[in-house]
Amino acid sequence: MVRTSKFAFLLPLMMLSVGAAGCSVQSGQESTGEYVDSAAISTKVKTKLATDGSAALANQVEVETLKDVVQLSGFVPTDGDRTKAEQIAWSVDGVRGVKNDIIVQP
């Protein structure tokens, strides 16, 4: 019975993940492999923002990746935070470009 309830909980999550991947691939933006690579890069950048930056920086900066180009967005209090987030994104393996759309809002 425990297995059934765990599976029932995981099934909608798996379906949502497949659906999200399918939307990206169907729209012609990325192949399935590129989508997986982009998701991995986004996760690595978010993790490094928390470990090399700060928890506050990780919470303030949104990260999206498309074809190995990372887009950063959000609001930070200083230009130093904006620059630090970009440097962290560039330090992740596989990143071919960084678009820094972070806004400094003291």
PAVO-793028 format. One record per atom (N, C-alpha, C): residue number from 1; residue in three letters; atom name; z, x, y. Coordinates in pm, 1 decimal. Layout:
# residues N
+-----+-----+----+----------+----------+----------+
|   i |  aa | at |       c3 |       c1 |       c2 |
+-----+-----+----+----------+----------+----------+
| NUM | ala | CA |        Z |        X |        Y |
...
+-----+-----+----+----------+----------+----------+
//
This chain:
# residues 106
+-----+-----+----+----------+----------+----------+
|   i |  aa | at |       c3 |       c1 |       c2 |
+-----+-----+----+----------+----------+----------+
|   1 | met |  N |      0.0 |     81.1 |   -119.1 |
|   1 | met | CA |      0.0 |      0.0 |      0.0 |
|   1 | met |  C |      0.0 |     85.4 |    125.6 |
|   2 | val |  N |     68.6 |    198.9 |    122.8 |
|   2 | val | CA |     72.5 |    287.3 |    237.9 |
|   2 | val |  C |    -66.7 |    341.2 |    267.6 |
|   3 | arg |  N |   -141.4 |    376.6 |    165.8 |
|   3 | arg | CA |   -277.4 |    427.6 |    185.1 |
|   3 | arg |  C |   -366.8 |    323.4 |    250.7 |
|   4 | thr |  N |   -353.6 |    200.8 |    211.1 |
|   4 | thr | CA |   -436.0 |     94.3 |    267.8 |
|   4 | thr |  C |   -408.4 |     78.3 |    416.8 |
|   5 | ser |  N |   -281.1 |     80.7 |    456.5 |
|   5 | ser | CA |   -249.8 |     63.7 |    598.4 |
|   5 | ser |  C |   -295.8 |    183.3 |    681.0 |
|   6 | lys |  N |   -284.7 |    304.9 |    624.4 |
|   6 | lys | CA |   -334.4 |    422.9 |    696.5 |
|   6 | lys |  C |   -486.1 |    415.8 |    712.3 |
|   7 | phe |  N |   -553.8 |    376.2 |    604.7 |
|   7 | phe | CA |   -698.7 |    366.4 |    610.5 |
|   7 | phe |  C |   -741.4 |    258.3 |    709.3 |
|   8 | ala |  N |   -670.5 |    148.3 |    709.2 |
|   8 | ala | CA |   -703.3 |     38.8 |    801.2 |
|   8 | ala |  C |   -688.4 |     84.0 |    945.9 |
|   9 | phe |  N |   -593.8 |    172.2 |    971.6 |
|   9 | phe | CA |   -574.4 |    224.5 |   1106.4 |
|   9 | phe |  C |   -683.1 |    325.8 |   1142.1 |
|  10 | leu |  N |   -720.0 |    410.3 |   1046.9 |
|  10 | leu | CA |   -817.5 |    516.3 |   1073.6 |
|  10 | leu |  C |   -961.3 |    465.7 |   1081.2 |
|  11 | leu |  N |   -992.3 |    361.0 |   1010.2 |
|  11 | leu | CA |  -1128.8 |    310.4 |   1007.2 |
|  11 | leu |  C |  -1182.4 |    276.7 |   1146.5 |
|  12 | pro |  N |  -1109.7 |    201.2 |   1228.8 |
|  12 | pro | CA |  -1162.7 |    172.6 |   1363.7 |
|  12 | pro |  C |  -1182.4 |    299.3 |   1447.5 |
|  13 | leu |  N |  -1092.5 |    397.0 |   1430.1 |
|  13 | leu | CA |  -1107.6 |    521.9 |   1504.3 |
|  13 | leu |  C |  -1232.5 |    597.8 |   1461.7 |
|  14 | met |  N |  -1258.3 |    599.2 |   1330.9 |
|  14 | met | CA |  -1377.8 |    666.8 |   1281.4 |
|  14 | met |  C |  -1503.5 |    596.0 |   1330.5 |
|  15 | met |  N |  -1501.5 |    464.5 |   1328.7 |
|  15 | met | CA |  -1617.6 |    387.9 |   1374.5 |
|  15 | met |  C |  -1643.6 |    411.6 |   1523.1 |
|  16 | leu |  N |  -1536.4 |    418.8 |   1600.6 |
|  16 | leu | CA |  -1550.3 |    444.5 |   1743.8 |
|  16 | leu |  C |  -1610.4 |    582.3 |   1768.2 |
|  17 | ser |  N |  -1565.9 |    681.6 |   1692.4 |
|  17 | ser | CA |  -1619.2 |    816.9 |   1705.9 |
|  17 | ser |  C |  -1767.2 |    822.0 |   1671.4 |
|  18 | val |  N |  -1804.5 |    757.7 |   1563.0 |
|  18 | val | CA |  -1945.0 |    754.8 |   1522.5 |
|  18 | val |  C |  -2028.4 |    681.7 |   1627.4 |
|  19 | gly |  N |  -1975.2 |    573.3 |   1679.1 |
|  19 | gly | CA |  -2046.7 |    497.5 |   1782.4 |
|  19 | gly |  C |  -2067.3 |    578.9 |   1908.6 |
|  20 | ala |  N |  -1965.7 |    652.3 |   1949.6 |
|  20 | ala | CA |  -1978.0 |    735.3 |   2069.5 |
|  20 | ala |  C |  -2081.0 |    845.4 |   2047.5 |
|  21 | ala |  N |  -2078.5 |    906.7 |   1931.0 |
|  21 | ala | CA |  -2177.0 |   1010.5 |   1899.9 |
|  21 | ala |  C |  -2317.1 |    951.6 |   1898.3 |
|  22 | gly |  N |  -2330.3 |    834.4 |   1841.5 |
|  22 | gly | CA |  -2460.3 |    769.0 |   1834.1 |
|  22 | gly |  C |  -2515.6 |    735.4 |   1970.6 |
|  23 | cys |  N |  -2430.9 |    693.5 |   2063.0 |
|  23 | cys | CA |  -2476.3 |    660.2 |   2197.8 |
|  23 | cys |  C |  -2532.9 |    782.8 |   2266.7 |
|  24 | ser |  N |  -2465.0 |    894.2 |   2253.1 |
|  24 | ser | CA |  -2511.4 |   1016.4 |   2316.3 |
|  24 | ser |  C |  -2644.1 |   1061.2 |   2257.1 |
|  25 | val |  N |  -2655.5 |   1053.7 |   2126.5 |
|  25 | val | CA |  -2776.9 |   1097.9 |   2059.3 |
|  25 | val |  C |  -2891.5 |   1000.7 |   2087.0 |
|  26 | gln |  N |  -2864.4 |    870.5 |   2083.1 |
|  26 | gln | CA |  -2969.5 |    771.6 |   2106.1 |
|  26 | gln |  C |  -3028.7 |    781.2 |   2245.0 |
|  27 | ser |  N |  -2947.4 |    813.2 |   2344.1 |
|  27 | ser | CA |  -2998.9 |    816.3 |   2480.4 |
|  27 | ser |  C |  -3086.3 |    939.3 |   2505.1 |
|  28 | gly |  N |  -3096.9 |   1029.3 |   2405.6 |
|  28 | gly | CA |  -3183.9 |   1144.8 |   2418.7 |
|  28 | gly |  C |  -3120.8 |   1260.3 |   2493.1 |
|  29 | gln |  N |  -2991.1 |   1251.1 |   2519.2 |
|  29 | gln | CA |  -2925.1 |   1358.7 |   2591.6 |
|  29 | gln |  C |  -2901.4 |   1480.9 |   2504.2 |
|  30 | glu |  N |  -2851.6 |   1458.5 |   2383.5 |
|  30 | glu | CA |  -2818.0 |   1568.2 |   2294.5 |
|  30 | glu |  C |  -2847.1 |   1528.6 |   2150.9 |
|  31 | ser |  N |  -2875.0 |   1630.0 |   2069.8 |
|  31 | ser | CA |  -2883.4 |   1605.5 |   1926.5 |
|  31 | ser |  C |  -2741.0 |   1593.0 |   1872.8 |
|  32 | thr |  N |  -2727.6 |   1552.8 |   1748.8 |
|  32 | thr | CA |  -2594.3 |   1539.2 |   1689.5 |
|  32 | thr |  C |  -2521.5 |   1672.7 |   1689.2 |
|  33 | gly |  N |  -2589.8 |   1779.2 |   1654.6 |
|  33 | gly | CA |  -2529.1 |   1912.4 |   1654.3 |
|  33 | gly |  C |  -2484.2 |   1954.6 |   1793.2 |
|  34 | glu |  N |  -2568.8 |   1928.7 |   1892.9 |
|  34 | glu | CA |  -2532.4 |   1962.5 |   2030.4 |
|  34 | glu |  C |  -2411.3 |   1881.5 |   2076.1 |
|  35 | tyr |  N |  -2406.0 |   1754.7 |   2035.3 |
|  35 | tyr | CA |  -2293.0 |   1669.8 |   2071.2 |
|  35 | tyr |  C |  -2162.6 |   1726.3 |   2015.4 |
|  36 | val |  N |  -2165.7 |   1768.1 |   1890.5 |
|  36 | val | CA |  -2046.9 |   1825.3 |   1826.7 |
|  36 | val |  C |  -2007.0 |   1954.6 |   1896.9 |
|  37 | asp |  N |  -2105.4 |   2040.0 |   1927.7 |
|  37 | asp | CA |  -2077.5 |   2164.7 |   1999.2 |
|  37 | asp |  C |  -2017.3 |   2136.5 |   2136.3 |
|  38 | ser |  N |  -2072.9 |   2039.8 |   2208.1 |
|  38 | ser | CA |  -2022.8 |   2005.2 |   2341.1 |
|  38 | ser |  C |  -1880.0 |   1953.6 |   2334.1 |
|  39 | ala |  N |  -1851.4 |   1871.6 |   2234.7 |
|  39 | ala | CA |  -1715.5 |   1818.7 |   2219.1 |
|  39 | ala |  C |  -1617.6 |   1932.4 |   2190.4 |
|  40 | ala |  N |  -1659.0 |   2028.4 |   2109.6 |
|  40 | ala | CA |  -1572.8 |   2142.5 |   2077.9 |
|  40 | ala |  C |  -1547.7 |   2226.9 |   2202.8 |
|  41 | ile |  N |  -1650.5 |   2249.0 |   2282.8 |
|  41 | ile | CA |  -1633.7 |   2326.6 |   2405.8 |
|  41 | ile |  C |  -1539.8 |   2254.5 |   2500.4 |
|  42 | ser |  N |  -1557.1 |   2123.9 |   2517.8 |
|  42 | ser | CA |  -1468.0 |   2047.7 |   2605.8 |
|  42 | ser |  C |  -1322.6 |   2060.8 |   2561.2 |
|  43 | thr |  N |  -1300.1 |   2051.5 |   2431.2 |
|  43 | thr | CA |  -1164.8 |   2063.4 |   2377.9 |
|  43 | thr |  C |  -1106.7 |   2201.3 |   2404.4 |
|  44 | lys |  N |  -1187.6 |   2305.3 |   2386.4 |
|  44 | lys | CA |  -1140.9 |   2441.7 |   2412.1 |
|  44 | lys |  C |  -1107.0 |   2461.5 |   2559.1 |
|  45 | val |  N |  -1191.1 |   2407.9 |   2648.4 |
|  45 | val | CA |  -1163.8 |   2421.6 |   2791.9 |
|  45 | val |  C |  -1034.8 |   2348.8 |   2828.0 |
|  46 | lys |  N |  -1016.9 |   2226.3 |   2778.4 |
|  46 | lys | CA |   -894.8 |   2150.5 |   2807.4 |
|  46 | lys |  C |   -770.9 |   2223.6 |   2757.3 |
|  47 | thr |  N |   -781.4 |   2281.3 |   2639.1 |
|  47 | thr | CA |   -668.7 |   2356.0 |   2582.9 |
|  47 | thr |  C |   -636.0 |   2477.2 |   2668.0 |
|  48 | lys |  N |   -738.2 |   2550.8 |   2709.3 |
|  48 | lys | CA |   -715.3 |   2670.2 |   2792.2 |
|  48 | lys |  C |   -664.1 |   2634.1 |   2931.4 |
|  49 | leu |  N |   -705.8 |   2518.5 |   2983.4 |
|  49 | leu | CA |   -651.4 |   2475.4 |   3112.3 |
|  49 | leu |  C |   -500.2 |   2457.1 |   3101.8 |
|  50 | ala |  N |   -454.3 |   2405.5 |   2989.3 |
|  50 | ala | CA |   -311.2 |   2382.8 |   2969.8 |
|  50 | ala |  C |   -235.6 |   2512.5 |   2941.8 |
|  51 | thr |  N |   -297.1 |   2603.1 |   2865.6 |
|  51 | thr | CA |   -226.1 |   2725.5 |   2827.8 |
|  51 | thr |  C |   -240.7 |   2837.3 |   2930.3 |
|  52 | asp |  N |   -360.2 |   2858.1 |   2983.4 |
|  52 | asp | CA |   -383.4 |   2966.3 |   3079.0 |
|  52 | asp |  C |   -360.4 |   2921.4 |   3222.9 |
|  53 | gly |  N |   -370.8 |   2792.0 |   3245.6 |
|  53 | gly | CA |   -345.7 |   2736.8 |   3378.7 |
|  53 | gly |  C |   -206.1 |   2679.7 |   3380.1 |
|  54 | ser |  N |   -197.3 |   2549.0 |   3380.6 |
|  54 | ser | CA |    -67.5 |   2481.4 |   3376.0 |
|  54 | ser |  C |    -89.6 |   2340.3 |   3323.5 |
|  55 | ala |  N |     19.2 |   2277.3 |   3286.0 |
|  55 | ala | CA |      9.4 |   2138.9 |   3239.8 |
|  55 | ala |  C |    -42.3 |   2050.7 |   3352.8 |
|  56 | ala |  N |      1.5 |   2079.7 |   3475.5 |
|  56 | ala | CA |    -44.7 |   2001.2 |   3590.9 |
|  56 | ala |  C |   -195.1 |   2017.2 |   3609.3 |
|  57 | leu |  N |   -245.3 |   2139.3 |   3598.6 |
|  57 | leu | CA |   -388.7 |   2163.7 |   3613.2 |
|  57 | leu |  C |   -466.8 |   2090.9 |   3503.9 |
|  58 | ala |  N |   -416.3 |   2097.0 |   3383.0 |
|  58 | ala | CA |   -483.7 |   2028.7 |   3271.9 |
|  58 | ala |  C |   -487.6 |   1877.8 |   3293.9 |
|  59 | asn |  N |   -384.6 |   1822.3 |   3353.5 |
|  59 | asn | CA |   -380.2 |   1677.9 |   3379.0 |
|  59 | asn |  C |   -466.9 |   1636.2 |   3497.3 |
|  60 | gln |  N |   -490.9 |   1725.8 |   3590.4 |
|  60 | gln | CA |   -565.9 |   1692.9 |   3711.4 |
|  60 | gln |  C |   -716.1 |   1711.8 |   3696.0 |
|  61 | val |  N |   -758.4 |   1789.2 |   3598.0 |
|  61 | val | CA |   -899.6 |   1824.6 |   3584.0 |
|  61 | val |  C |   -960.0 |   1754.9 |   3462.2 |
|  62 | glu |  N |  -1068.7 |   1684.0 |   3485.5 |
|  62 | glu | CA |  -1145.5 |   1621.5 |   3378.0 |
|  62 | glu |  C |  -1254.5 |   1719.1 |   3334.9 |
|  63 | val |  N |  -1283.3 |   1721.6 |   3205.7 |
|  63 | val | CA |  -1381.9 |   1814.7 |   3150.6 |
|  63 | val |  C |  -1483.7 |   1736.6 |   3067.9 |
|  64 | glu |  N |  -1610.8 |   1756.9 |   3100.0 |
|  64 | glu | CA |  -1719.6 |   1700.9 |   3020.0 |
|  64 | glu |  C |  -1820.7 |   1812.2 |   2995.9 |
|  65 | thr |  N |  -1881.2 |   1810.9 |   2879.1 |
|  65 | thr | CA |  -1978.9 |   1914.6 |   2845.1 |
|  65 | thr |  C |  -2105.5 |   1849.3 |   2794.1 |
|  66 | leu |  N |  -2218.6 |   1898.5 |   2843.6 |
|  66 | leu | CA |  -2348.7 |   1851.9 |   2799.4 |
|  66 | leu |  C |  -2438.5 |   1973.5 |   2782.4 |
|  67 | lys |  N |  -2483.7 |   1995.1 |   2660.4 |
|  67 | lys | CA |  -2570.2 |   2108.9 |   2628.6 |
|  67 | lys |  C |  -2511.2 |   2240.9 |   2676.9 |
|  68 | asp |  N |  -2384.0 |   2261.8 |   2646.0 |
|  68 | asp | CA |  -2309.9 |   2385.5 |   2675.4 |
|  68 | asp |  C |  -2285.0 |   2410.2 |   2823.4 |
|  69 | val |  N |  -2307.3 |   2310.7 |   2908.3 |
|  69 | val | CA |  -2275.6 |   2320.9 |   3050.6 |
|  69 | val |  C |  -2154.6 |   2232.2 |   3076.3 |
|  70 | val |  N |  -2047.6 |   2293.0 |   3125.3 |
|  70 | val | CA |  -1921.5 |   2223.8 |   3147.7 |
|  70 | val |  C |  -1919.6 |   2168.5 |   3289.8 |
|  71 | gln |  N |  -1881.5 |   2041.7 |   3302.1 |
|  71 | gln | CA |  -1863.3 |   1981.0 |   3433.6 |
|  71 | gln |  C |  -1714.8 |   1954.9 |   3452.5 |
|  72 | leu |  N |  -1661.0 |   2010.0 |   3560.2 |
|  72 | leu | CA |  -1521.2 |   1990.7 |   3595.4 |
|  72 | leu |  C |  -1514.1 |   1893.2 |   3711.7 |
|  73 | ser |  N |  -1419.3 |   1799.5 |   3705.5 |
|  73 | ser | CA |  -1400.7 |   1705.3 |   3815.4 |
|  73 | ser |  C |  -1253.0 |   1671.5 |   3826.2 |
|  74 | gly |  N |  -1216.4 |   1610.3 |   3936.8 |
|  74 | gly | CA |  -1077.5 |   1573.1 |   3959.6 |
|  74 | gly |  C |  -1030.7 |   1623.2 |   4094.0 |
|  75 | phe |  N |   -901.4 |   1613.1 |   4115.4 |
|  75 | phe | CA |   -840.7 |   1652.4 |   4241.9 |
|  75 | phe |  C |   -728.9 |   1752.1 |   4215.4 |
|  76 | val |  N |   -729.4 |   1862.4 |   4290.3 |
|  76 | val | CA |   -624.1 |   1963.2 |   4280.3 |
|  76 | val |  C |   -570.6 |   1992.8 |   4420.5 |
|  77 | pro |  N |   -446.6 |   2045.2 |   4430.8 |
|  77 | pro | CA |   -387.9 |   2066.7 |   4563.0 |
|  77 | pro |  C |   -436.1 |   2191.4 |   4637.4 |
|  78 | thr |  N |   -488.9 |   2291.3 |   4565.5 |
|  78 | thr | CA |   -528.2 |   2415.1 |   4633.6 |
|  78 | thr |  C |   -664.7 |   2464.0 |   4587.0 |
|  79 | asp |  N |   -726.7 |   2546.5 |   4671.7 |
|  79 | asp | CA |   -854.4 |   2607.3 |   4634.9 |
|  79 | asp |  C |   -834.1 |   2705.4 |   4519.5 |
|  80 | gly |  N |   -715.5 |   2765.4 |   4513.1 |
|  80 | gly | CA |   -683.9 |   2855.5 |   4403.2 |
|  80 | gly |  C |   -686.6 |   2784.1 |   4269.1 |
|  81 | asp |  N |   -636.1 |   2660.4 |   4265.4 |
|  81 | asp | CA |   -639.9 |   2581.1 |   4142.4 |
|  81 | asp |  C |   -783.8 |   2549.7 |   4103.5 |
|  82 | arg |  N |   -865.7 |   2518.5 |   4203.2 |
|  82 | arg | CA |  -1007.6 |   2488.1 |   4178.6 |
|  82 | arg |  C |  -1077.7 |   2609.7 |   4117.6 |
|  83 | thr |  N |  -1052.9 |   2725.6 |   4177.3 |
|  83 | thr | CA |  -1113.7 |   2849.4 |   4129.8 |
|  83 | thr |  C |  -1062.4 |   2885.8 |   3990.7 |
|  84 | lys |  N |   -931.5 |   2870.0 |   3967.9 |
|  84 | lys | CA |   -871.5 |   2901.8 |   3837.8 |
|  84 | lys |  C |   -933.3 |   2815.9 |   3727.6 |
|  85 | ala |  N |   -951.7 |   2687.5 |   3754.1 |
|  85 | ala | CA |  -1011.4 |   2598.7 |   3654.2 |
|  85 | ala |  C |  -1153.1 |   2643.8 |   3619.3 |
|  86 | glu |  N |  -1230.0 |   2683.5 |   3719.8 |
|  86 | glu | CA |  -1366.5 |   2729.9 |   3693.8 |
|  86 | glu |  C |  -1366.4 |   2858.9 |   3613.0 |
|  87 | gln |  N |  -1278.0 |   2951.3 |   3647.6 |
|  87 | gln | CA |  -1268.4 |   3077.1 |   3573.4 |
|  87 | gln |  C |  -1231.3 |   3052.4 |   3427.4 |
|  88 | ile |  N |  -1139.7 |   2959.5 |   3405.9 |
|  88 | ile | CA |  -1099.3 |   2926.5 |   3269.7 |
|  88 | ile |  C |  -1217.6 |   2869.1 |   3192.1 |
|  89 | ala |  N |  -1292.9 |   2780.0 |   3254.0 |
|  89 | ala | CA |  -1409.6 |   2721.1 |   3186.5 |
|  89 | ala |  C |  -1510.2 |   2829.3 |   3149.2 |
|  90 | trp |  N |  -1536.2 |   2922.6 |   3239.3 |
|  90 | trp | CA |  -1630.8 |   3030.0 |   3210.2 |
|  90 | trp |  C |  -1581.7 |   3119.5 |   3096.4 |
|  91 | ser |  N |  -1450.9 |   3128.1 |   3075.7 |
|  91 | ser | CA |  -1395.9 |   3218.3 |   2974.0 |
|  91 | ser |  C |  -1409.8 |   3165.3 |   2831.1 |
|  92 | val |  N |  -1450.4 |   3041.3 |   2815.4 |
|  92 | val | CA |  -1462.0 |   2981.5 |   2682.2 |
|  92 | val |  C |  -1595.6 |   3020.5 |   2618.3 |
|  93 | asp |  N |  -1588.6 |   3063.9 |   2493.7 |
|  93 | asp | CA |  -1709.7 |   3101.7 |   2419.7 |
|  93 | asp |  C |  -1805.2 |   2982.9 |   2409.4 |
|  94 | gly |  N |  -1933.9 |   3009.6 |   2432.2 |
|  94 | gly | CA |  -2036.3 |   2907.2 |   2418.9 |
|  94 | gly |  C |  -2074.5 |   2839.3 |   2549.1 |
|  95 | val |  N |  -1997.0 |   2861.2 |   2653.9 |
|  95 | val | CA |  -2027.5 |   2798.6 |   2783.0 |
|  95 | val |  C |  -2142.7 |   2874.2 |   2848.0 |
|  96 | arg |  N |  -2249.9 |   2798.8 |   2881.7 |
|  96 | arg | CA |  -2366.7 |   2859.6 |   2946.4 |
|  96 | arg |  C |  -2371.1 |   2830.6 |   3095.5 |
|  97 | gly |  N |  -2288.3 |   2738.9 |   3141.3 |
|  97 | gly | CA |  -2285.5 |   2706.2 |   3283.1 |
|  97 | gly |  C |  -2164.0 |   2621.9 |   3314.4 |
|  98 | val |  N |  -2121.3 |   2626.2 |   3441.1 |
|  98 | val | CA |  -2008.5 |   2545.9 |   3486.7 |
|  98 | val |  C |  -2047.2 |   2479.5 |   3617.7 |
|  99 | lys |  N |  -2032.3 |   2348.7 |   3621.9 |
|  99 | lys | CA |  -2053.9 |   2271.8 |   3744.2 |
|  99 | lys |  C |  -1915.6 |   2230.2 |   3792.6 |
| 100 | asn |  N |  -1872.1 |   2286.9 |   3903.0 |
| 100 | asn | CA |  -1736.7 |   2262.0 |   3952.8 |
| 100 | asn |  C |  -1740.3 |   2154.1 |   4060.5 |
| 101 | asp |  N |  -1705.9 |   2032.2 |   4021.8 |
| 101 | asp | CA |  -1700.4 |   1919.7 |   4114.9 |
| 101 | asp |  C |  -1556.8 |   1883.8 |   4151.2 |
| 102 | ile |  N |  -1465.3 |   1977.1 |   4131.9 |
| 102 | ile | CA |  -1324.9 |   1953.1 |   4164.7 |
| 102 | ile |  C |  -1309.3 |   1948.0 |   4315.6 |
| 103 | ile |  N |  -1232.3 |   1852.6 |   4362.9 |
| 103 | ile | CA |  -1206.5 |   1834.6 |   4505.7 |
| 103 | ile |  C |  -1065.0 |   1880.8 |   4536.8 |
| 104 | val |  N |  -1052.9 |   1964.3 |   4640.1 |
| 104 | val | CA |   -921.3 |   2010.0 |   4685.3 |
| 104 | val |  C |   -865.9 |   1902.5 |   4779.7 |
| 105 | gln |  N |   -751.1 |   1850.0 |   4740.5 |
| 105 | gln | CA |   -686.6 |   1744.9 |   4818.9 |
| 105 | gln |  C |   -538.5 |   1780.5 |   4832.4 |
| 106 | pro |  N |   -504.9 |   1851.0 |   4942.3 |
| 106 | pro | CA |   -364.7 |   1896.0 |   4958.8 |
| 106 | pro |  C |   -266.0 |   1781.5 |   4970.9 |
+-----+-----+----+----------+----------+----------+
//
